[in-house]
Amino acid sequence: MKRATVTIPDDIAPALRAYLADQRPTPPLTAVVHDALAAFLAERGYLPGRPRRLRITPARRGSGTRSTSVDHDAVLAD
């Protein structure tokens, strides 16, 4: 296991203290940091065995032509 020293920024520290105070039983800070880091990496697809989330941003209405779904090869060739 890797060791690291983490400095909790002043703007995050109160939220972290409140979170820990609300948990029963209170988890160790290292467990909270491990879980947060695992969730962060999993969300971005860096943990093995966890699928990446597909994020599709729809185009604005009227951004294409009606025939694109039929003539997609011709549209992409342009």
N, C-alpha and C positions, 0 to 999 in steps of 0.2 A: 504494500500500500504506500502511495506517495504521501508525504507530509507537506503541508503548506500553511503559511501564516496568512490569515485573512483579516483585513481591516474593514470593519463595518462602518460605512459612511454615516455621518451624523443625521442625515435626512432619512436613513433607513432604520437606524437603531430603535427609535420609538415603536415603529410598526413591528419589528422583530420581538421586542420585549412584550408588546401587547399580545402577539401571537403565542409566544411561549407561556404567558400567564393564562391564556384561555384554554390551553391544552391540559387534559387530565388523563393520565399522569403527565407531568411536564417532561417532554423529550430533551435529551441532551442537545446542546447547540450543534455539535458535530453531526448528529443524525439529521437535523433540519437542513444543514448546509449540504450534506450528501444527497438528500432527497431533492432539494432545489436544483442542484447541479445535474442530477440524473434527469429530472424533468426538462431542464433547459436543453440538454444534449439530445434527449429522445425526441423532443419537439422538432429539432433541426435535423433529425435522421442520422446522428452520429453514434448512437448505441446500436450494436449489432442485434439483429433479431427483432428490431422494432421498426415498423414501416413508417416511411415519411408520409406526412399528411399532404395530400394534393390540394393545392390552393389555386383556384381558377378565378381570375378577375374578369368578369364579363365586360365586353366592349360596350361603349355607349350606344344607345338605340340609334339606328340609322347609319352605323359606321361602315356597313358592307353592302353587298348587293344580295338580292333574293336568291340568285342562282348559285351562290357560292357553295352551298351544300351539295349541289348536283355537279357543278363544273369546277370542283376544287382543284383538279390537276391543272386546268387552264389558268385559274386564278393564281396559283402558286408559281406557275411558270413565268408569269409576267414580272 
